């Protein structure tokens, strides 16, 4: 794990996410590091360490002041202040609404920076591969009392996220293992499912997408249930070193788990390797997707 030479402070996910948000908003505000640091009466190196996730001491009062300077809205500012208060640990359970507002999505910023994602899903189609109709049906279940406009806003945000893998320049690579149960669990109706499975089959033809189906006949390859998970990697620098440490993300009903200890990441990597070995090869997986899609509209 990288540390700063000057302080020996180990970077952690909450610190890196805090720094990433602050850097993005500083850029939006049209300020250089030197200009923003001057307004804080800091040296430029102090702000630079904060943006890189290596600050040795973070005060919430300073975060609120930076938010004021950058014009960061109140709820987002509260979320950043909550990130600043997280312990410097490698295993982080983000309980919804605990210090950080529930609607402050930590994962989105992480996903947007990823260069490679290894995903296992046993219940739902991964967000990066969902159709608008599938997203709309899910949101109507999660928030049945929300207005049509609010649901459509969420659908649009989900569609925007998918640019990560569909953009022309340097799209992220994803390796997905979907349990067959995802294909058989109806979200919306038969028409929605047929379109979703056809979309998955089409996505699997992209050069940066590897999609395999783990059939019911494979049983339980690991002998235990891992639940859905994603391993995110962030590319390498000019020296071939990771830009950031890889992170495991596991979404929960009341919060999200983030793991970055090397032993934990290796364990999930091995789990994904095992699931891939027991899954169908790519052509049979694509064939199964198209076959089940036809069954929905038969």
C-alpha positions in Angstrom: 0.0 0.0 0.0 1.4 3.4 -0.9 2.2 5.9 1.8 3.4 9.5 1.5 7.1 9.8 2.0 6.8 12.8 4.2 4.2 11.6 6.7 4.1 7.8 6.2 0.3 8.2 6.2 -1.5 5.3 4.5 -4.2 6.2 2.0 -7.7 4.7 2.7 -10.8 4.6 0.6 -12.8 7.3 2.5 -9.8 9.7 2.3 -9.3 9.0 -1.5 -13.0 9.5 -2.2 -13.0 12.8 -0.2 -9.9 14.0 -2.1 -11.5 12.9 -5.5 -14.7 14.9 -4.8 -12.7 18.0 -3.6 -10.4 17.9 -6.6 -13.4 17.6 -9.1 -15.2 20.5 -7.4 -12.1 22.7 -7.3 -11.7 22.1 -11.0 -15.4 23.0 -11.6 -14.8 26.2 -9.6 -12.0 27.1 -11.9 -9.3 27.2 -9.2 -5.8 25.9 -9.3 -4.4 24.1 -6.3 -2.3 27.2 -5.5 -5.3 29.5 -5.6 -7.5 27.3 -3.5 -4.7 26.7 -0.9 -4.1 30.5 -0.7 -7.8 31.0 0.2 -7.4 28.4 3.0 -4.1 30.0 4.1 -2.4 26.7 3.4 0.6 25.7 1.5 -0.2 24.1 -1.9 1.3 20.8 -0.7 -1.2 20.5 2.1 -4.2 20.7 -0.3 -2.4 18.4 -2.7 -2.0 15.7 0.0 -5.7 16.1 0.9 -6.8 15.6 -2.8 -4.6 12.5 -3.1 -6.0 11.0 0.1 -2.8 11.3 2.0 -3.6 14.0 4.5 -2.4 13.1 8.0 -5.0 15.3 9.8 -8.4 16.2 8.4 -10.6 18.7 10.2 -14.3 18.9 9.3 -14.2 22.7 9.7 -11.7 22.8 6.9 -13.8 20.6 4.7 -16.8 22.8 5.2 -14.7 25.9 4.3 -13.5 24.2 1.1 -17.0 23.3 0.3 -18.0 27.0 0.7 -15.2 28.2 -1.5 -16.0 25.6 -4.2 -19.8 26.2 -4.0 -20.5 22.6 -3.1 -24.2 22.1 -2.2 -25.3 21.5 1.4 -26.1 17.8 1.3 -23.0 16.9 -0.6 -20.9 19.1 1.8 -22.4 17.1 4.7 -21.4 13.9 2.9 -17.8 15.1 2.5 -17.7 16.1 6.1 -18.8 12.6 7.0 -16.1 11.1 4.9 -13.6 13.2 6.7 -14.7 11.6 10.0 -14.2 8.0 8.9 -11.5 6.0 10.7 -8.4 5.3 8.6 -9.1 1.5 8.2 -8.8 -0.9 5.3 -12.2 -2.5 5.9 -15.0 0.0 5.9 -18.7 -0.6 6.5 -20.7 2.4 5.3 -24.0 2.3 7.2 -26.7 4.3 5.4 -27.4 7.6 7.2 -24.5 7.2 9.7 -22.5 10.5 9.5 -22.8 10.4 5.8 -26.3 11.2 4.4 -28.1 8.1 2.9 -28.4 9.7 -0.5 -24.7 10.4 -0.8 -23.5 7.6 -3.0 -19.9 6.7 -2.3 -19.8 4.0 -4.9 -20.6 6.1 -7.9 -17.3 8.1 -7.6 -15.4 4.9 -7.1 -17.0 3.2 -10.1 -16.4 6.3 -12.4 -12.6 6.0 -11.8 -12.3 2.3 -12.3 -10.5 0.9 -15.3 -11.5 -2.8 -14.7 -14.4 -4.3 -12.8 -14.9 -8.0 -11.9 -18.6 -8.5 -11.0 -20.6 -11.4 -9.7 -24.4 -11.0 -9.4 -26.8 -13.6 -8.2 -30.0 -11.5 -8.0 -30.0 -8.6 -10.4 -28.5 -7.5 -13.6 -25.5 -5.3 -12.8 -26.2 -1.5 -13.0 -23.7 -1.0 -15.8 -25.7 -3.4 -18.0 -29.3 -2.6 -17.1 -31.8 -1.3 -19.7 -33.8 1.8 -18.9 -37.0 -0.3 -18.6 -35.3 -2.6 -16.1 -34.0 0.4 -14.1 -37.5 2.0 -14.2 -39.2 -1.2 -12.9 -36.7 -1.6 -10.0 -37.0 2.0 -8.9 -40.8 1.7 -8.9 -40.4 -1.1 -6.5 -37.9 0.6 -4.3 -39.6 3.9 -4.2 -43.3 3.3 -5.1 -44.4 6.7 -3.9 -41.9 8.7 -5.9 -43.1 10.9 -8.7 -42.6 9.9 -12.3 -40.1 12.8 -12.7 -38.0 11.6 -9.8 -37.9 8.0 -11.2 -37.0 9.3 -14.6 -34.2 11.3 -13.1 -32.8 8.1 -11.5 -33.1 6.2 -14.8 -31.2 9.0 -16.6 -28.4 8.9 -14.0 -28.1 5.1 -14.4 -27.9 5.4 -18.1 -25.2 8.1 -17.8 -23.1 5.7 -15.6 -23.0 3.2 -18.5 -20.8 5.6 -20.5 -18.0 4.0 -18.4 -18.1 1.0 -20.7 -19.7 2.3 -23.9 -17.6 5.4 -24.5 -15.3 5.4 -27.5 -12.1 6.5 -25.7 -10.6 4.0 -23.2 -13.8 2.3 -22.0 -13.4 0.3 -18.8 -13.2 -3.4 -19.0 -15.7 -5.6 -17.2 -15.8 -9.3 -16.4 -19.3 -10.4 -15.3 -20.5 -13.7 -13.9 -24.3 -13.8 -13.7 -26.1 -16.6 -11.9 -28.8 -18.1 -14.1 -31.3 -17.0 -11.4 -30.9 -13.4 -12.6 -32.2 -14.5 -16.0 -35.3 -16.2 -14.4 -36.2 -13.5 -11.8 -38.8 -11.3 -13.4 -38.3 -7.6 -13.0 -41.1 -5.6 -14.5 -42.8 -8.0 -16.9 -41.9 -10.5 -19.6 -41.4 -7.8 -22.2 -39.0 -5.9 -19.9 -37.0 -9.2 -19.3 -36.9 -10.2 -22.9 -35.4 -6.8 -23.9 -33.0 -6.9 -21.0 -31.6 -10.3 -21.9 -31.3 -9.3 -25.5 -29.4 -6.2 -24.4 -27.1 -8.4 -22.3 -26.4 -10.7 -25.3 -25.6 -7.6 -27.4 -23.3 -6.2 -24.7 -21.4 -9.4 -24.5 -20.2 -8.8 -28.1 -18.3 -5.7 -27.1 -14.5 -6.2 -26.9 -14.3 -4.8 -23.4 -17.1 -6.9 -21.9 -16.8 -10.5 -20.8 -20.1 -12.0 -19.7 -20.6 -15.6 -18.5 -23.7 -17.3 -17.1 -23.3 -19.5 -14.0 -26.0 -22.2 -14.6 -28.1 -23.9 -12.0 -26.3 -27.1 -12.9 -23.0 -25.7 -11.6 -24.3 -26.0 -8.0 -22.3 -23.9 -5.4 -18.7 -23.8 -6.8 -17.3 -22.1 -3.7 -19.1 -24.2 -1.2 -20.3 -21.0 0.5 -22.4 -18.0 -0.5 -20.4 -14.8 -1.2 -23.3 -12.7 -2.1 -23.0 -10.2 -5.0 -19.6 -8.3 -5.2 -17.5 -6.2 -7.4 -13.7 -5.9 -7.5 -12.6 -2.6 -8.9 -9.2 -1.8 -10.3 -8.0 1.7 -11.3 -5.2 1.2 -13.8 -1.5 1.8 -13.5 0.8 4.8 -13.8 3.8 5.3 -16.1 5.9 3.0 -13.8 3.4 0.2 -14.0 2.3 0.7 -10.4 -1.4 0.8 -9.4 -2.9 4.3 -9.5 -5.0 3.3 -6.5 -5.3 0.1 -4.5 -8.0 -2.3 -5.8 -11.2 -2.3 -3.8 -13.9 -4.9 -3.2 -17.5 -3.5 -3.0 -20.4 -5.5 -1.6 -23.8 -3.8 -1.5 -26.0 -4.5 1.5 -29.6 -3.7 2.5 -28.6 -1.3 5.3 -25.2 -0.3 4.1 -22.2 -1.1 1.9 -19.0 -3.0 2.6 -15.6 -1.8 1.2 -12.5 -3.9 1.5 -9.0 -2.9 0.4 -6.7 -5.2 2.5 -4.6 -7.1 0.0 -5.6 -10.5 1.5 -9.3 -9.6 1.2 -9.0 -8.5 -2.4 -7.0 -11.6 -3.3 -9.7 -13.8 -1.7 -12.5 -12.2 -3.8 -10.3 -12.3 -6.9 -9.9 -16.1 -6.4 -13.7 -16.4 -5.8 -14.4 -14.7 -9.1 -11.8 -16.9 -10.9 -13.6 -20.0 -9.5 -17.0 -18.7 -10.5 -15.7 -18.0 -14.0 -14.3 -21.6 -14.3 -17.7 -23.1 -13.4 -19.7 -20.7 -15.6 -20.5 -21.4 -19.3 -18.1 -20.2 -21.9 -18.9 -16.9 -23.6 -20.7 -18.3 -26.8 -23.0 -20.7 -24.8 -23.7 -17.9 -22.3 -24.8 -15.6 -25.2 -26.9 -18.4 -26.6 -28.6 -19.0 -23.3 -29.4 -15.3 -22.9 -31.1 -15.2 -26.4 -32.9 -18.5 -25.7 -34.4 -17.3 -22.4 -35.3 -14.0 -24.0 -37.3 -15.9 -26.6 -39.1 -17.9 -23.9 -40.3 -14.6 -22.3 -42.1 -13.5 -25.5 -43.2 -16.9 -26.7 
